[in-house]
Amino acid sequence: MLQPTPPPPDSLAFPGDTALRTAFGTWQDELLRERRMSANTAEAYARDLRQFLAHRQARHGCPTIPGLIALKPRDLRGFLAARRAEGVGGRSLMRQLAGLRSFARHLDREGHGTVAALGAVRSPKVERRLPRPIPIPAAKAMTGTGLRDGEDREPWVIARDAAVIALLYGSGLRISEALGLTAKDAPGPGVDSVTVLGKGGKMRMVPVLPAVQQAVAAYQAACPYTLDPDGPLFLGAKGGPLSPRIVQYAVASMRGALGLPPSATPHALRHSFATHLLGRQGELRAIQELLGHASLSTTQLYTKVDAARLMDAFDAAHPRAGAGRLGSGTSPSASTAFIARGV
């Protein structure tokens, strides 16, 4: 039988009594082993809970489970206000509330009672950031090997990175989905689609362009290791599974060569896939399916990106828009409103 995760090493400094510390350990165990949450997210939730408990301890003494059950909405609002005063942004506050709610649900499942105060506190409103696509010429260049010809790297390593990046931009995969492909599922001649495991354990089929097939085939032909059909398709320099960090480093090196901003990351290639499809009259619902978005509202962010791009082009090219900036009375914001209304 699996044992609960032990308390953190500095348990003597843990802001809570023994019962609360034990609940903390079983909660972390649940997140990692039963709910299969990523280690980074579980760590962030743990950190957020400890910050809240430390806040309570500084004001009301050692936190206890009954004390958490008896929380009032003003207690939580006070904590959020204090964090905001420290410069913590809305997105981080949302995550902190999510972590507290997760722990509260755990306490409820364990029979300790319900933290009713959490139901009375609204999450802070956060404007969703628009994804930043990479320009088409730059995205195409990143899927090849030419940009890295002068690097002191094995040719097969450069071919491998190009194949991964080709899947990100050519098929809209997340980096975890591309690196999760097995050798037997590799796209090749005559294989124009792959099935990937996405968020929430959902499977979806995505198309693979001939150029992507060729990039993967070139990597397979150059790879010095024997690829186990049931093992990972993409291998690291020592023959183990390829780390996402290696792909991030590769994109960063090309980003510098192309003069792209720091926002040009592997995930930005997925954004570019969606934005460029939409710009070529791609159907929004089909793009949702290709990306594996559970909600259409997530995919609709790309309509705003494309609209913004059109507005910028209009303001830069239309003579009246240019005149507006010189004081004719037709401002860029007015032209933006026209396009947004579909006029």
N, C-alpha and C positions, 0 to 999 in steps of 0.2 A: 504494500500500500504506500502511495506517495505521501511523503511527509510535507507539512506546510512549509512554505519558505520561512527561514529563520528571520528574526528581527534584524534590522540593520546593525552593522558592527558597532556604531556609536549609540547603542540602545540606551545607555545610561543617560544620554542627552535627549532621548526621544521625548517630544512634548506630549506626554500622556502617561496614564498609569499602565499597569501590567496587562489588564484586560484589553485596553485599547491597543496596546502594542501587539498583543496576540491577534486581535482582529485585523490589524494592519497587515500582519504576515499572511494570514489566510486569504485576505483580499488580494494581495499581490499574487499569491499562488493561483487564485481563481482567474485573474486577468491573463496570466501567462500560459497556464496549462489547460484551463477549461475553455476560456473565451478566446484563446490563441491571439491575444493582442500582441502587437510588436513590442519588443523590449524597450525601444525608445519611448513609445507612448505610455507604457506602464511606468517607466521611470519618471516621465513628466507628471503623470497623475500622482505618483508617490510624493514627488517634490512639492506639488501644489497642496496636497493634503497636509504635509509637514509644515508648510508655510502658514496655513490656516491655523493649525494647532498651536504653532509658536505664537501667532497673533493672539489666540485665546489665552494661552498660558501667561503672556505678559500682562494681561488685563484681569483675568479671573482665576489665576492659579492653574494647577495641573488639570488638563482636560480629561474627561471620563466619558464613557459611552452614554450614561444617563444625561450628562451635561450636553452632549451633542443632540440627543433626542429632544431635549427641552429647549433647543435653540429658538430664538425669535427672529423674524425677518430682519429686524433692525440690526441684529448681530452680524448677519451675512452682508447686509448693505454697508455696515461700518467697515468690514474687512475689505470689500470691494473698493470703497472710497479711499481707504488707506493705501491700497495697492495702486490705485489710479494716481494718487498724490505722489507716489514714488516714481511715476512715469511709465507704469505698465499700461500697454495698449489694450484696446478692446478685444482683439483676437486672443491675447493671453488670458484676459479675464474670462472670456467664454470657455477657454480650456480649463481654467481653474474651477469654474462652476461645474463643468462636466465631470472633472475628477471628484469633486465633493459629492455630486449626485451619484456617481458610481459607487463610492464608499458607503453612502447612505443606503443605497439599494442592497448592498452586501449586508449591512447591519440588519436591515429589515428581513432579508432571507434567513439570516441566522437567528431570528426570533427576538432581537433586541428592541424592536419598535421602529416607528416611522419618523424620519426627520421632516416633519410637516412644513417647517419654515422654508425648505428649499422649493416647495411648490408655489410659494408666494413671492419668490424673487425672480424677476425677469432677467434673461441674459442681456448683456449690453448689445446695442445695435452696432453692427459692423458692416460697413459698405464692402461688398465683395470686390476684390482687386481684379481688374481686367488682365487676362493673360497677355503676355507680350510675345507675339510671334517673331520668328527670325525671317528676314527677307528671303524670298525664294532663291535668288542666286547663291546666297550664303548657305542656305540649308542644303542645296544641291551639292555645293562644294564640300560640305562636311560629311556627306555620305560616300565620298571617294577617298582615295589614298594620296592624291597629288599634293595636298597641303602639308603632308608629314614626310615627304620624301627625304628631307634633310635630317630627320631625327635619328638618333642613335638607338634604333629599335629593330628588333627582328621583323622581317617582312611579314611573317605570318601574324604577328601581334598587330601590326597596322591593318592588315586585311581583316582580322577579327573585329577590331574596333569599328572599322568601316561597315562591317556587316551588322553589328549591333545598332549603330546609328542609322543605318538604312532602314532597319525595322521600326525604329522610333519615329522616323519621319515618313517613311513610305507606307507604314501600316498603322500608325498612331498608337503604338504600344507604350505602356509604362515600362520603365527600365526593369522593374521586377518581373514583368510579364515576359520581356525578351530574354532575360537571364534565366527564367524558369522553364524555357523550352528544353525538351530533351532531344538527343541526337536523332532518335527515330521520328520525331515530329518536325524535323528540319524541312523548310521549303526547298524545293529543288526543281529541276526541269519537269514540267508537267504537273507540278504541285502549286496551284495558284492560291492556296489559302492555308492558314494554320489555325489550330484551336488553342486558345490561351486560357489560363486560369487568372481571372481578374480579382478585384476587390470583393470581399465577402464570399470567396469561394465560388464565384459565378464563372461558368465557362461561356466563351463566345468564340465565334469563328470570324476571322478577319482576312481580307484579301491580301495577296502578296504580289507586288508588281514584278515583271520580268527583271527589272534592274536590281530589285532586292534579292530575287532568286539567284542572280548571277553573283551578287556580293557574298551571299552565304556560301554558295558553291566554291567561290575563290578562297574563302577562309578554310573550308573543309579540306580542299586540296592542298593547302599550304600548311595546315596544322600538323606539327610533328608528333602529336599524340594520337593513339587509337581512341576513337570516340565510342564509349559504351552506349549502345542503343537506348538503354534506360537511364543513362547519366546525362549530365548537363551538356547542351550543345556547345556552349561557349566556355572555354577553359582559360585559366590563368597561366602565367608564364611557367609555373611549376607543375602544371597538370591538374590542379584542383579547380573547383568552381570559380568562375570569374566574379570578382567583387564589383559592386556598383561604383565604388570609389575610383576604380581604374578607368571606367568609362567617363566619369566626371572629370578626371584629370585630362583625358584625351580631348574632351570637348573644350575644356579650359584652354588647352594649348592652341587649338584651332580658333577659338574665340579671339585670342590675342592676335593671331595672324590675319584675321578678317576684320579686326577693329570693331568687334561687337561688344555690347555692354555686358556687365556681369549677369544680367537676366537671361542671357543666352546659355541655358543649361540643357542637359539631356531632356528634362521634362518640357522645356520650351519647344523642343522639336515635335513633341506630341501636340502642343498648342498650335504649332505652325501647320501641322497636318490638318487639323480641324479648320483653322482660319483660311488656309489656302483652298481647301475643298469648298468652303462656303463662298469664297470669292469667285469660284468657278461654277457657281450656281448649284452647288451640292444641296441636297434636300436635308433639312434640319433633323428630321426623325431618323433618316438613314445614318447621319453623322453620329447621332446619339447611340445607335446600335453599334457602330464601328468603334466608338470610344468606350463602350460598356458603362455609360452613365445610367444610374438607376432612375434619375429624374431628368425630364426634359429641361427644367429650369437651369440645371447646370450647363447643359449644352447651349442654352440661349445666351450665355455670356459671350459666345463667339459672334453672335449677331451684333453685339455692341462693339466688339473689336473691329468687325468689318465696316460698320457704320462710321466709326471714328476714322478709319483709314480713308473712306470715301470723302468724309468731310475735310480731312487734311488735304486731299488731292484737289478738292473743289476750291478751297481757300487759296491754295498755291497757284492754281491754273486759271481760274475764272477771272476775267478782267474786272468785273464789277466787285468781286471779293477783294482783289488787290487794291482797287480804288477806295473800297471801304476802309482799308487800313490807313489810307492817306487822308481820310476825313470826309469821304463823300456821303457818309450816312449809312452805308451798307457794311455792317461789321461782320467779322468772321462768325460771331455768335449767331447773327441773323441767318447767314447761309447755312450754318449748322442746323438751326431749327427747321429750315426749309427741307433739307434732306431727311431729317429725322421724321418729318411728317409725311415723307414720300412724295413731296411736290416736285 
